[in-house]
Amino acid sequence: MSKEPAYNMKSLFGMRREMSMGFYLTDFIFRKILRQNAGVKWAIHHTSTIHNPEHIKRGKNVFPGDSPGVYINAANGVSLGDYTNIGPNVGIISSNHDVVNNDVHVAASPIEIGRYCWMGMGAVILPGVKIADFTIVGAGAIVTKSFNEGYCVIAGNPARIIKYLNREECDAFAQSRK
């Protein structure tokens, strides 16, 4: 049997071509039957956890939690720009606990992540951080402050800029996707 009929069936049901049918079957079992991450409106990996999905704004072709082990707490809001990817075991945490009473969440500015960004495996993005377009967050980075310029690679703990990207090359790539 050719792959074309399976792709047509996937597109009919709004499924992504690059994801296996097993991914969607497992997602259905965990979200719809077992009610794990039931409030999430898009397919996610069964090992990911998303709190307050109603406070997530996602751009075009963005599927937070489709990689294994992703943890997102969107209590104070999370915004993800077009074509942004989140790698395995990434934490995006938009609120902290009170230092005395850990039952209380502290208000903070929302996390804003721009277009064409990539969060590498095990990266952690903390409350109030803003990351501009074309920012790559290296594996294991702890992002404690904003990076408003974009077009860079950040890494480390705390994260810092380790490389700048070619702005013209990035912008040409973005134009080719329109």
C-alpha positions in Angstrom: 0.0 0.0 0.0 1.4 3.4 -0.9 1.9 6.2 1.6 -0.2 8.6 -0.3 -3.6 7.3 1.0 -2.4 7.5 4.6 -1.2 11.0 4.1 -4.6 12.0 2.6 -6.3 10.4 5.6 -4.0 12.4 7.9 -4.6 15.7 6.2 -8.4 15.0 6.3 -8.2 14.8 10.1 -5.7 17.7 10.5 -2.8 15.4 11.4 0.8 16.4 10.7 2.6 14.4 8.0 5.7 14.0 10.0 4.0 12.4 13.0 3.2 8.7 13.1 -0.3 7.3 13.4 1.0 5.7 16.7 1.6 9.2 18.0 -2.0 10.2 17.3 -3.4 6.9 18.7 -1.4 7.2 21.9 -2.4 10.9 22.2 -6.1 9.9 21.8 -5.8 7.2 24.5 -4.1 9.5 27.0 -5.9 12.8 26.4 -9.4 11.6 25.5 -9.8 8.3 27.5 -7.4 8.6 30.4 -8.0 12.4 30.5 -4.3 13.3 31.0 -3.7 16.8 29.6 -7.4 16.8 28.6 -7.6 20.6 28.3 -5.0 20.7 25.5 -6.6 21.2 22.1 -3.7 19.8 20.0 -1.9 16.4 20.0 0.9 16.1 22.5 3.3 13.4 23.6 1.9 11.2 26.4 4.9 12.0 28.6 4.5 15.8 28.4 2.6 17.9 30.9 0.9 21.2 30.1 -0.8 23.2 32.9 -3.2 26.1 31.9 -3.1 25.4 28.2 -5.8 28.0 27.8 -3.1 30.6 28.5 -0.9 29.5 25.6 -0.9 31.5 22.4 0.7 29.5 19.6 1.7 30.7 16.2 1.6 28.9 12.9 3.0 25.3 12.9 3.7 25.3 16.7 2.7 22.3 18.8 4.0 22.7 22.3 4.4 19.3 24.0 4.7 17.1 20.9 8.3 16.2 22.1 8.7 13.8 25.0 8.9 15.1 28.5 8.0 18.7 27.9 6.7 20.6 31.0 4.8 23.8 30.5 3.2 25.9 33.3 1.4 28.6 31.5 -0.4 30.1 34.6 0.9 33.6 33.8 0.8 33.1 30.0 3.1 31.7 27.3 3.3 33.0 23.7 5.1 31.0 21.0 5.7 32.6 17.6 5.3 30.9 14.2 7.5 27.9 13.5 9.0 27.7 17.0 10.1 24.2 18.1 10.4 22.8 21.6 12.8 19.9 22.1 12.5 17.0 24.5 12.4 17.6 28.3 12.2 21.4 27.9 10.6 23.3 30.8 8.7 26.6 30.2 7.6 27.9 33.6 5.6 31.1 33.7 5.1 31.4 37.5 7.0 30.8 40.7 5.8 29.7 44.1 5.7 32.0 47.0 8.9 31.5 49.0 7.0 30.9 52.3 3.8 29.2 51.1 4.4 27.0 48.1 0.7 26.6 47.5 0.6 30.2 46.3 1.8 31.1 42.8 3.4 34.5 42.3 2.2 36.7 39.4 4.7 37.5 36.7 4.9 38.8 33.2 4.1 36.2 30.6 6.8 34.3 28.7 7.1 35.5 25.1 9.1 33.4 22.6 9.4 34.8 19.0 9.2 33.3 15.6 11.6 30.6 14.3 13.0 29.8 17.7 14.3 26.5 18.9 14.5 25.3 22.5 17.1 22.5 22.7 16.8 19.4 24.9 16.5 20.1 28.6 16.4 23.9 28.3 14.4 25.8 31.0 12.7 29.1 30.3 11.8 31.0 33.5 9.0 33.5 34.3 8.8 36.9 32.5 11.5 36.0 29.9 11.2 37.4 26.4 13.1 35.7 23.6 13.2 37.4 20.2 12.9 35.9 16.7 15.5 33.4 15.5 16.9 32.6 18.9 18.3 29.1 19.5 18.4 28.0 23.1 21.1 25.4 23.6 20.5 22.1 25.3 20.4 22.4 29.0 20.4 26.2 29.1 18.7 28.0 31.9 17.1 31.2 30.6 16.7 33.7 33.5 16.6 37.0 31.5 15.3 38.3 28.2 17.1 38.3 24.9 15.3 41.0 23.0 17.6 41.2 19.9 17.2 37.7 18.6 19.2 36.2 15.7 21.5 34.4 18.2 22.4 31.2 20.0 22.2 31.3 23.8 23.5 28.6 26.1 24.7 28.0 29.7 23.5 28.6 33.2 22.5 31.4 33.3 22.1 31.6 29.5 24.3 34.0 27.6 24.8 34.7 23.9 27.5 32.4 22.4 27.0 33.1 18.7 25.2 35.5 16.4 23.2 34.3 13.4 23.3 35.9 9.9 20.2 38.2 10.0 19.9 38.4 6.2 20.0 34.6 5.9 17.4 34.1 8.6 15.1 36.7 7.1 15.4 35.2 3.6 14.5 31.8 5.1 11.4 33.4 6.8 10.4 34.9 3.5 10.6 31.6 1.7 8.1 30.1 4.2 5.4 32.6 3.3 
